[in-house]
């Protein structure tokens, strides 16, 4: 048995992406178990009955079930770029709260048809308003907290990527040039490329895949 942490992840999940990015930049090696969300492995559900990714099971049995918690744990062990200096609670709450709320209803409108205000709120427009504020913030800096990427950038990036990809033709002509440049920079980064390889969904008995090997 490996004494490495076990990471249950799903390649395209924004929460899992940001956890993997923090694990990667911190140099944290772990056993990667790619999850098929329609067929979650019982080992993951035993560790974390809530059934969502990412889940990080440490060698001592401790289970970290939230992506931000995993990011902070990894960076507390090693933070070579100083990401924790940009652990801005307000920006992260904006991304995980209001922005994610509108993103979900823009990307998956049929899931929310039973909500009282369904169809009355322009969720794409509300999401764009938040991005416009971030664009203004980026007018005098390369990243959200200053010249270098930090935790705030990495926490928001996967969700902004998801918003952009709903309708990329529409998104690319919005008047938010600084945000466009910021997003392109993160998409092209070695960090993002390194955490996005495709893996076959894991099942018990498979060969061990080491993340950050």
C-alpha positions in Angstrom: 0.0 0.0 0.0 1.2 3.5 -0.8 1.6 6.0 1.9 0.8 8.8 -0.5 -2.5 10.8 -0.2 -5.2 9.5 -2.5 -6.9 12.1 -4.7 -10.3 11.4 -6.1 -10.8 13.8 -9.0 -12.7 14.4 -12.3 -10.7 16.0 -15.0 -13.3 18.6 -16.1 -14.7 19.6 -12.7 -13.7 23.2 -11.8 -13.4 22.4 -8.1 -11.1 19.4 -8.9 -9.1 21.5 -11.3 -8.2 24.1 -8.7 -7.3 21.5 -6.2 -5.0 19.8 -8.6 -3.4 23.1 -9.5 -2.5 23.7 -5.8 -1.3 20.2 -5.4 0.9 20.5 -8.5 2.4 23.9 -7.6 3.1 22.7 -4.1 4.9 19.6 -5.4 2.6 17.3 -3.5 2.6 13.8 -4.9 -0.5 11.7 -4.5 -2.2 8.7 -5.9 -4.7 9.9 -8.5 -8.0 8.1 -8.9 -10.0 9.6 -11.8 -13.7 9.3 -11.1 -16.6 8.6 -13.5 -19.3 10.7 -11.9 -22.1 8.4 -13.2 -20.3 5.4 -11.6 -18.5 6.6 -8.5 -16.2 4.1 -6.9 -17.4 2.7 -3.5 -14.0 3.5 -2.0 -14.6 7.2 -2.6 -18.1 7.1 -1.2 -16.8 5.3 1.9 -14.2 8.0 2.4 -16.7 10.9 1.6 -20.4 10.0 1.5 -21.3 13.3 0.0 -20.1 11.9 -3.3 -18.5 15.0 -4.9 -15.0 15.6 -6.1 -12.3 16.5 -5.2 -11.7 14.3 -2.2 -8.2 14.0 -0.7 -7.6 11.1 1.7 -4.5 11.5 3.7 -2.2 8.6 4.8 -3.4 9.0 8.4 -7.1 8.6 7.3 -8.0 12.3 7.4 -10.3 13.2 4.6 -10.4 16.7 3.0 -13.7 17.1 1.1 -13.6 20.7 -0.1 -11.4 22.1 -2.9 -10.4 25.2 -1.0 -9.5 23.1 2.0 -7.3 20.9 -0.2 -5.6 24.0 -1.7 -4.8 25.5 1.7 -3.5 22.1 3.0 -1.2 21.7 0.0 0.0 25.3 0.1 0.6 25.2 3.9 3.1 22.4 3.2 4.9 24.2 0.4 4.0 27.5 -1.3 6.8 28.3 -3.7 5.0 31.1 -5.5 3.4 32.7 -2.4 -0.2 31.8 -3.4 -1.4 32.1 0.2 -0.6 35.8 0.2 -3.5 36.1 -2.2 -6.0 33.9 -0.2 -8.6 36.7 -0.5 -11.8 35.5 1.2 -13.9 38.1 -0.5 -12.9 37.3 -4.1 -13.1 33.5 -3.5 -16.6 33.9 -1.9 -17.6 36.0 -5.0 -16.5 33.2 -7.3 -18.0 30.4 -5.3 -21.2 32.3 -4.5 -22.8 34.9 -6.8 -20.7 34.0 -9.9 -21.2 30.2 -9.5 -24.9 30.8 -9.0 -25.3 32.6 -12.2 -22.9 30.4 -14.1 -24.9 27.3 -13.2 -28.2 28.8 -14.4 -26.6 30.1 -17.6 -24.9 26.8 -18.5 -27.7 24.4 -17.3 -31.0 26.4 -17.5 -33.2 23.3 -17.6 -32.0 22.2 -14.2 -33.6 25.2 -12.6 -37.0 25.4 -14.3 -38.8 24.9 -11.0 -37.2 28.0 -9.4 -39.6 30.9 -8.8 -37.6 33.4 -10.8 -36.7 31.0 -13.6 -36.5 32.9 -16.9 -36.8 36.3 -15.2 -33.1 36.8 -14.5 -30.5 37.2 -17.2 -27.9 35.0 -15.6 -25.5 35.4 -18.5 -25.7 39.2 -18.0 -25.3 38.9 -14.2 -22.2 36.8 -14.7 -20.8 39.2 -17.2 -21.3 42.1 -14.8 -19.1 40.3 -12.2 -16.5 39.6 -14.9 -16.7 43.3 -15.9 -15.8 44.3 -12.3 -12.8 41.8 -12.4 -11.8 43.3 -15.8 -11.7 46.7 -14.2 -9.6 45.3 -11.3 -7.1 43.8 -13.9 -6.6 47.1 -15.7 -3.5 48.0 -13.7 -2.3 44.5 -12.7 -1.6 41.2 -14.5 -3.4 39.1 -11.9 -6.2 39.7 -9.5 -4.1 40.4 -6.5 -1.1 42.0 -8.2 1.7 41.1 -10.7 1.8 37.4 -9.9 -0.8 34.6 -9.8 -2.0 33.7 -6.3 -4.7 31.6 -4.8 -7.5 34.0 -5.7 -6.6 33.7 -9.4 -6.5 29.9 -9.3 -9.7 29.6 -7.3 -11.7 31.7 -9.8 -10.0 30.6 -13.0 -11.7 27.2 -13.7 -15.2 28.8 -13.3 -14.4 31.7 -15.5 -13.1 29.2 -18.1 -16.4 27.3 -17.8 -18.4 30.5 -18.3 -16.4 31.5 -21.4 -16.8 28.1 -22.9 -20.6 28.1 -22.8 -20.6 30.4 -25.8 -17.1 31.3 -26.8 -18.1 33.3 -29.8 -20.2 35.6 -27.6 -17.7 35.7 -24.8 -14.8 36.7 -27.0 -16.4 39.9 -28.3 -17.4 41.2 -24.8 -15.6 44.5 -23.9 -13.5 42.9 -21.1 -10.0 42.9 -22.7 -8.0 42.6 -19.5 -10.1 39.6 -18.4 -9.7 38.0 -21.8 -5.9 38.4 -21.5 -5.9 37.1 -17.9 -7.9 34.0 -19.0 -5.7 33.3 -22.0 -2.6 33.5 -19.8 -4.0 30.9 -17.4 -5.2 28.6 -20.2 -1.7 28.7 -21.8 0.2 28.2 -18.6 2.3 25.1 -18.1 0.5 24.6 -14.8 -2.9 24.2 -16.4 -1.5 21.9 -19.1 0.2 19.7 -16.5 -3.0 19.1 -14.5 -5.2 18.3 -17.5 -4.0 14.9 -19.0 -6.8 12.4 -19.6 -7.0 9.3 -17.4 -9.1 6.2 -17.5 -11.6 6.1 -14.7 -10.2 4.2 -11.7 -11.4 1.0 -10.3 -10.0 -1.2 -7.5 -7.1 -3.3 -8.8 -5.9 -0.8 -11.4 -2.3 0.2 -11.6 -1.5 3.2 -9.4 -1.3 6.5 -11.2 1.0 9.0 -9.4 0.0 12.7 -9.7 2.9 15.1 -9.8 5.5 12.3 -10.4 
